[in-house]
């Protein structure tokens, strides 16, 4: 994997982490019950994808 690909992989990971953070803040503070659960679930999935992209950037 080229250094440029690693850079883009890390940018994707950062973006996914930021998206997960915004989503979890919204879900925990303003959403109703079912939206809160779904938002938390989606944010967790985004965070797990971010970890995968971050690990790919390290290899």
Backbone bond lengths (Angstrom), bond angles and torsions (degrees), N, CA, C in turn:
res aa  C-N    CA-C-N  psi(-1)  N-CA   C-N-CA  omega(-1)  CA-C   N-CA-C  phi
1 X - - - 1.451 - - 1.522 108.28 -
2 X 1.311 116.29 130.11 1.459 120.39 -176.48 1.534 110.49 -74.87
3 X 1.318 116.68 159.53 1.461 119.66 178.10 1.537 112.81 -59.76
4 X 1.309 117.37 -32.75 1.465 120.26 178.67 1.533 110.91 -67.03
5 X 1.328 116.27 -39.81 1.466 120.13 176.43 1.526 111.32 -64.33
6 X 1.315 116.38 -38.27 1.462 120.56 177.42 1.522 110.93 -64.49
7 X 1.329 116.61 -38.25 1.457 120.82 178.27 1.525 110.20 -62.70
8 X 1.331 117.00 -46.72 1.463 120.23 -179.45 1.523 111.14 -66.39
9 X 1.310 117.10 -35.36 1.453 120.27 176.87 1.526 110.87 -63.40
10 X 1.312 116.72 -41.06 1.462 119.43 178.15 1.523 111.43 -68.91
11 X 1.338 118.36 -35.26 1.464 121.12 175.74 1.524 111.11 -63.63
12 X 1.316 116.87 -40.96 1.465 120.76 177.19 1.530 109.67 -63.24
13 X 1.317 117.27 -42.88 1.465 120.80 178.46 1.527 111.21 -61.34
14 X 1.320 117.07 -42.56 1.462 120.57 178.83 1.526 110.51 -64.05
15 X 1.330 116.66 -42.48 1.457 120.41 178.47 1.522 112.67 -63.79
16 X 1.329 116.59 -41.25 1.462 120.00 177.96 1.527 111.41 -65.50
17 X 1.326 117.05 -38.54 1.462 119.98 177.59 1.522 111.28 -65.65
18 X 1.326 116.87 -40.88 1.465 120.22 178.00 1.528 110.46 -65.00
19 X 1.335 116.34 -42.59 1.461 119.79 177.98 1.521 112.08 -62.68
20 X 1.314 116.82 -41.66 1.467 120.79 178.45 1.528 110.50 -64.48
21 X 1.313 116.76 -38.68 1.458 120.30 179.68 1.525 111.55 -65.34
22 X 1.327 117.20 -45.90 1.464 120.86 179.04 1.527 110.10 -63.38
23 X 1.314 116.78 -43.09 1.458 120.79 -179.04 1.526 111.99 -64.47
24 X 1.312 117.97 -40.99 1.463 119.91 -178.76 1.525 110.71 -70.44
25 X 1.334 117.18 -35.49 1.467 119.65 177.29 1.525 109.99 -64.81
26 X 1.322 117.17 -44.15 1.458 120.43 178.19 1.531 110.92 -64.56
27 X 1.310 116.88 -46.17 1.461 120.56 -176.63 1.526 111.24 -63.70
28 X 1.301 117.50 -37.82 1.468 120.25 -177.18 1.527 112.83 -79.31
29 X 1.330 118.04 -26.54 1.458 118.74 -172.83 1.522 114.12 -101.69
30 X 1.339 119.37 -35.12 1.445 119.73 -170.00 1.520 115.62 -123.26
31 X 1.281 118.28 -12.72 1.463 120.48 -171.39 1.532 111.68 -87.67
32 X 1.313 114.29 158.39 1.464 121.07 174.98 1.532 109.80 -80.08
33 X 1.297 117.27 -179.37 1.468 122.69 -170.77 1.531 113.71 -56.65
34 X 1.339 118.07 -56.56 1.474 120.09 -175.40 1.525 111.03 -69.40
35 X 1.328 116.96 -36.86 1.470 120.07 178.12 1.526 110.03 -68.54
36 X 1.322 116.21 -33.80 1.468 120.67 177.57 1.524 110.61 -63.88
37 X 1.315 116.32 -44.56 1.468 120.19 -179.59 1.525 110.49 -67.36
38 X 1.325 117.36 -46.20 1.465 120.46 179.43 1.531 111.86 -64.83
39 X 1.325 116.75 -40.25 1.462 120.10 177.88 1.508 112.43 -63.20
40 X 1.322 116.08 -41.36 1.463 120.24 177.77 1.519 111.08 -65.47
41 X 1.326 116.62 -40.54 1.463 120.58 178.41 1.526 111.60 -63.82
42 X 1.326 117.16 -45.33 1.470 120.95 178.91 1.526 110.38 -64.99
43 X 1.325 117.49 -40.87 1.463 120.74 178.87 1.527 111.08 -63.00
44 X 1.323 117.43 -38.28 1.458 121.11 177.75 1.523 110.88 -65.10
45 X 1.330 116.60 -42.03 1.466 120.29 177.74 1.520 110.53 -64.10
46 X 1.338 117.44 -41.95 1.465 120.35 177.09 1.528 111.27 -61.47
47 X 1.320 116.36 -40.35 1.462 119.94 179.30 1.527 111.53 -65.69
48 X 1.313 117.47 -39.67 1.464 120.15 177.43 1.528 111.34 -65.62
49 X 1.330 117.32 -39.78 1.469 120.51 175.24 1.530 111.03 -63.84
50 X 1.319 116.51 -37.69 1.465 120.24 178.40 1.526 110.60 -63.29
51 X 1.317 116.75 -39.24 1.469 120.44 178.13 1.524 110.28 -63.38
52 X 1.329 116.66 -41.44 1.467 120.18 178.91 1.530 110.09 -62.49
53 X 1.340 117.22 -47.29 1.460 119.80 179.05 1.521 111.97 -63.28
54 X 1.324 117.76 -36.64 1.466 120.92 177.94 1.527 111.08 -65.81
55 X 1.322 116.30 -40.53 1.464 119.14 178.40 1.527 111.40 -67.71
56 X 1.326 116.95 -35.85 1.470 120.09 176.02 1.528 109.67 -64.20
57 X 1.318 117.35 -38.28 1.463 120.44 179.65 1.527 111.37 -66.97
58 X 1.314 118.02 -27.55 1.463 120.58 -179.80 1.523 113.53 -79.58
59 X 1.313 117.28 -25.91 1.473 120.71 -175.41 1.507 110.84 -80.51
